[in-house]
Amino acid sequence: MRARHLVLLAACASLFAPAGAPASALVDRDARAVKLQVNAAGQALLSYEARGKKWNVLAWGAVNAIAPTPARRQVEFKLDYSGGWGTYRKDVWKSFRNTCGPYSGPPLAWLVTACTARDGSHWAVQSWQRALPNYGLRPTPRQAVWELRLSHWTGPLPELTVRLNWAYRKFDHIFGSFTYNGSPVHGFQSTSVGEPLDTFGRNLYVDTFNSAYGAGWKRENSFLTHKGTGTFCYGFYPHGSRPAGKGERYRATIIGPGVTPDVMWQGEPLGSYNQALDLELHEQQRALYGSDTLCKPV
């Protein structure tokens, strides 16, 4: 009877667990009553409710991230959605002893809960709407989900640098880079629509506030950081029948490399065009882009 229960449990986990979850630290979607615990062995237990049932997910085996390389996969968690039975043939979650203390790390965006382990490493759970459609379109229920993401790291966070300028003197424009430990964060292969095909690629998700799309935050677009440089550039232009997404504020969120936390930037547009400042920002773009041929000063 227990073996049959295990088969059914494993089947349910495969049905409801996100595809590729270990590689991206995506644990689940639309979770509530989230609780994070970490034991002395460095295993995390993430307990929550989703889809009308309670889940106890064990996570272990990864910390921080490695620099992009085509020679191996990025670091990734091992996840056990059965609460330990699939790995140890016992319900580890029932006797799990938490040794994780109050969180003492840097501030985090989209934070649900976090703690600092005895070894000084940090664990965090974040949740945000990654799958929203571009150009402020109304999301379907599937697109509107709040993803639940787990991270484990030591030291500084990944660094997302975003700067604002004007494109062609009239459109708002952002440019910047994404790095970790001084190395650019980027992938090596992607689909024609910018979906990463490896465990290193990362998309930047850009939102606009109180724009022509409507009140509040709306998704403007998402795009990959560039191969080799980790840089990016984007103009808030009209797209087909959709108006320009110029807003009162902008924000950009990106999934951390490996199992590091997701990071977010917010800023305000520069306002009326200033030629002297624009020329100065052109020079900043040239310095930032370097060998990146996909971006140019505008």
C-alpha positions as CSV (number, residue, x, y, z in Angstrom):
1,M,0.0,0.0,0.0
2,R,2.8,2.4,0.9
3,A,4.6,1.7,-2.5
4,R,1.4,2.5,-4.4
5,H,1.0,5.7,-2.4
6,L,4.6,6.6,-3.3
7,V,3.9,6.1,-7.0
8,L,0.8,8.2,-6.9
9,L,2.6,10.9,-4.9
10,A,5.4,11.0,-7.4
11,A,3.0,11.3,-10.2
12,C,1.2,14.2,-8.6
13,A,4.5,15.9,-8.0
14,S,5.5,15.6,-11.6
15,L,2.1,17.0,-12.7
16,F,2.2,20.0,-10.4
17,A,5.9,20.8,-10.1
18,P,7.1,23.4,-12.6
19,A,9.0,22.0,-15.6
20,G,12.7,22.4,-15.0
21,A,12.2,23.5,-11.5
22,P,15.6,22.4,-10.1
23,A,17.5,24.5,-12.6
24,S,15.6,27.7,-12.0
25,A,14.7,27.6,-8.3
26,L,11.0,27.8,-9.3
27,V,9.2,25.7,-6.7
28,D,5.5,26.2,-7.4
29,R,2.8,28.8,-8.2
30,D,0.1,30.6,-6.3
31,A,1.2,29.3,-3.0
32,R,-0.1,30.6,0.4
33,A,0.8,30.0,4.1
34,V,4.4,29.6,3.1
35,K,6.9,28.5,5.8
36,L,10.6,28.1,5.4
37,Q,12.8,25.9,7.6
38,V,16.5,24.8,7.3
39,N,18.1,22.1,9.3
40,A,21.7,21.6,10.5
41,A,22.5,19.5,7.5
42,G,21.8,22.4,5.1
43,Q,18.5,21.1,3.8
44,A,15.5,23.4,3.5
45,L,11.9,22.5,4.0
46,L,9.4,24.7,2.2
47,S,5.8,24.1,3.4
48,Y,2.9,25.8,1.8
49,E,-0.6,25.3,0.4
50,A,-1.4,25.2,-3.3
51,R,-4.2,23.8,-5.5
52,G,-6.2,22.8,-2.5
53,K,-3.6,20.7,-0.7
54,K,-0.6,21.1,1.6
55,W,2.9,20.6,0.3
56,N,6.2,19.9,2.0
57,V,9.2,20.3,-0.3
58,L,12.8,19.4,0.6
59,A,15.5,21.4,-1.2
60,W,19.3,20.9,-0.9
61,G,22.5,20.6,-2.8
62,A,23.1,24.1,-4.2
63,V,24.4,27.5,-3.2
64,N,25.3,30.7,-5.1
65,A,26.1,30.3,-8.9
66,I,29.0,29.7,-11.2
67,A,30.0,31.9,-14.1
68,P,28.5,31.1,-17.4
69,T,30.2,28.2,-19.3
70,P,29.0,25.9,-22.0
71,A,30.9,23.0,-20.4
72,R,28.4,22.3,-17.6
73,R,25.1,23.1,-16.1
74,Q,24.5,25.9,-13.7
75,V,24.2,24.9,-10.0
76,E,20.7,23.7,-9.1
77,F,18.7,22.4,-6.2
78,K,17.6,18.9,-5.7
79,L,13.9,19.0,-4.9
80,D,11.8,16.3,-3.2
81,Y,8.1,17.2,-3.4
82,S,7.2,14.2,-1.2
83,G,8.6,15.7,1.9
84,G,11.5,13.2,2.0
85,W,9.8,9.9,1.3
86,G,11.0,9.8,-2.3
87,T,14.6,10.3,-1.2
88,Y,14.9,8.7,2.2
89,R,11.8,6.5,2.3
90,K,10.6,8.3,5.3
91,D,8.5,11.5,6.0
92,V,11.4,13.8,6.8
93,W,9.1,16.8,7.0
94,K,7.3,15.4,10.1
95,S,10.5,15.4,12.2
96,F,12.3,18.2,10.5
97,R,14.3,20.3,13.0
98,N,14.7,24.0,12.1
99,T,18.0,25.6,13.0
100,C,17.7,28.7,10.8
101,G,17.8,32.0,12.6
102,P,16.4,35.5,11.8
103,Y,17.4,36.8,8.4
104,S,20.5,39.0,8.5
105,G,21.2,39.5,4.8
106,P,20.6,42.4,2.4
107,P,17.1,43.7,1.6
108,L,15.3,41.6,-1.0
109,A,12.5,42.4,-3.5
110,W,9.4,40.3,-3.6
111,L,10.2,38.7,-0.3
112,V,7.9,36.2,1.3
113,T,10.2,34.9,4.0
114,A,13.9,34.4,4.7
115,C,16.3,33.1,7.3
116,T,20.1,32.9,8.0
117,A,21.5,29.4,8.6
118,R,24.1,28.6,11.3
119,D,26.8,28.5,8.6
120,G,26.1,32.1,7.7
121,S,24.4,31.4,4.4
122,H,21.0,32.9,3.6
123,W,17.8,31.2,2.4
124,A,14.9,33.2,0.9
125,V,11.6,32.7,-0.7
126,Q,10.3,35.3,-3.2
127,S,7.1,35.5,-5.2
128,W,6.3,37.6,-8.2
129,Q,4.4,37.5,-11.5
130,R,7.0,36.6,-14.1
131,A,4.6,35.3,-16.8
132,L,2.6,38.4,-17.5
133,P,2.0,39.2,-21.2
134,N,3.9,42.0,-22.9
135,Y,2.5,45.5,-23.7
136,G,0.0,45.7,-20.9
137,L,-2.4,43.0,-22.2
138,R,-4.8,41.5,-19.9
139,P,-3.3,38.2,-18.5
140,T,-5.0,34.9,-18.6
141,P,-5.2,33.0,-15.3
142,R,-2.2,31.0,-16.3
143,Q,-0.2,34.1,-17.1
144,A,-1.2,35.9,-13.8
145,V,0.2,33.3,-11.5
146,W,2.6,34.3,-8.7
147,E,5.7,32.1,-8.9
148,L,7.2,30.8,-5.7
149,R,11.1,30.9,-5.9
150,L,13.7,29.6,-3.5
151,S,17.3,30.8,-3.2
152,H,20.4,30.0,-1.2
153,W,23.5,32.1,-1.2
154,T,26.5,33.7,0.6
155,G,28.0,37.1,0.1
156,P,26.8,39.9,-2.2
157,L,23.7,39.7,-4.3
158,P,23.7,39.7,-8.1
159,E,24.1,43.2,-9.4
160,L,21.4,44.6,-11.7
161,T,22.5,48.0,-13.1
162,V,19.8,50.0,-15.0
163,R,20.1,53.5,-16.3
164,L,17.6,55.7,-18.0
165,N,18.0,58.0,-21.0
166,W,16.1,59.1,-24.1
167,A,15.8,57.3,-27.4
168,Y,15.7,59.6,-30.5
169,R,15.0,62.5,-28.1
170,K,11.4,61.5,-27.3
171,F,11.1,58.0,-26.1
172,D,12.2,56.7,-22.7
173,H,15.0,54.2,-22.9
174,I,16.8,51.9,-20.4
175,F,20.2,50.3,-20.7
176,G,22.3,48.4,-18.2
177,S,23.9,45.1,-17.3
178,F,23.5,42.1,-15.0
179,T,26.6,40.7,-13.2
180,Y,27.4,38.3,-10.4
181,N,30.8,38.4,-8.6
182,G,32.1,40.6,-11.4
183,S,31.1,38.3,-14.2
184,P,28.4,39.0,-16.7
185,V,25.2,36.8,-16.4
186,H,24.1,35.5,-19.8
187,G,23.2,32.3,-21.6
188,F,24.5,30.6,-24.8
189,Q,21.4,29.5,-26.6
190,S,17.8,30.7,-26.8
191,T,14.7,30.4,-29.0
192,S,13.8,32.9,-31.6
193,V,11.5,34.6,-29.0
194,G,14.2,34.8,-26.3
195,E,13.4,31.8,-24.3
196,P,16.7,30.4,-22.7
197,L,17.7,27.0,-23.9
198,D,20.3,26.5,-21.2
199,T,20.5,27.0,-17.4
200,F,22.5,30.2,-17.7
201,G,20.3,32.5,-19.7
202,R,18.2,35.2,-17.9
203,N,15.4,37.4,-19.1
204,L,14.8,40.9,-17.7
205,Y,11.1,41.6,-17.0
206,V,10.3,45.3,-17.4
207,D,7.1,46.9,-15.9
208,T,5.6,50.3,-16.4
209,F,3.5,52.2,-13.9
210,N,0.4,54.4,-14.8
211,S,1.0,54.2,-18.5
212,A,-1.2,54.3,-21.5
213,Y,-1.8,50.6,-20.7
214,G,-3.8,51.6,-17.6
215,A,-3.5,52.3,-13.9
216,G,-0.9,50.5,-11.8
217,W,1.9,48.3,-12.9
218,K,1.7,46.6,-16.3
219,R,4.3,44.3,-18.0
220,E,6.1,46.2,-20.8
221,N,8.3,43.5,-22.2
222,S,10.9,40.9,-21.3
223,F,14.2,40.2,-23.0
224,L,17.5,38.3,-22.6
225,T,20.7,39.8,-21.3
226,H,23.2,39.6,-24.1
227,K,25.7,36.7,-24.6
228,G,29.2,37.4,-23.5
229,T,28.4,40.8,-21.9
230,G,25.3,40.5,-19.8
231,T,24.2,43.9,-21.1
232,F,20.8,45.0,-22.5
233,C,19.0,48.0,-24.0
234,Y,15.3,48.7,-24.5
235,G,13.2,51.6,-25.8
236,F,9.6,52.3,-24.8
237,Y,8.3,52.5,-28.3
238,P,4.8,51.8,-29.7
239,H,4.4,48.2,-30.8
240,G,1.8,47.5,-33.5
241,S,-1.6,48.6,-32.2
242,R,-0.2,49.0,-28.7
243,P,0.8,52.5,-27.6
244,A,4.2,53.5,-26.2
245,G,4.4,52.2,-22.6
246,K,5.8,55.4,-21.2
247,G,5.0,55.5,-17.5
248,E,5.4,57.5,-14.3
249,R,7.8,54.8,-13.0
250,Y,9.6,51.7,-14.2
251,R,10.8,48.6,-12.6
252,A,12.8,45.6,-13.8
253,T,13.0,42.2,-12.2
254,I,15.4,39.4,-13.1
255,I,15.9,35.8,-11.9
256,G,19.2,35.4,-10.1
257,P,21.9,33.2,-11.6
258,G,22.1,29.7,-10.2
259,V,20.2,29.7,-6.9
260,T,20.9,33.3,-5.9
261,P,17.9,35.6,-5.2
262,D,15.9,37.4,-7.8
263,V,16.7,41.2,-7.9
264,M,14.6,44.2,-8.8
265,W,15.3,47.8,-9.8
266,Q,12.9,50.8,-9.8
267,G,13.3,54.3,-11.2
268,E,11.6,57.3,-12.7
269,P,11.9,58.7,-16.2
270,L,14.2,61.7,-16.7
271,G,11.5,64.0,-17.9
272,S,11.9,66.6,-20.6
273,Y,14.7,66.1,-23.1
274,N,18.1,67.5,-22.1
275,Q,20.6,67.5,-25.0
276,A,23.7,67.9,-22.8
277,L,22.7,65.1,-20.5
278,D,21.7,62.9,-23.4
279,L,25.2,63.3,-25.0
280,E,26.7,62.3,-21.6
281,L,24.5,59.3,-21.4
282,H,25.5,58.3,-24.9
283,E,29.1,58.1,-23.7
284,Q,28.0,56.0,-20.8
285,Q,26.3,53.6,-23.2
286,R,29.4,53.3,-25.3
287,A,31.5,52.5,-22.3
288,L,29.0,49.9,-21.0
289,Y,28.3,48.1,-24.3
290,G,31.9,47.5,-25.1
291,S,31.9,44.6,-27.6
292,D,28.1,44.2,-27.5
293,T,27.0,44.8,-31.1
294,L,23.3,44.3,-30.3
295,C,23.1,47.7,-28.5
296,K,24.1,51.1,-29.6
297,P,23.8,54.6,-28.2
298,V,20.4,56.2,-29.1
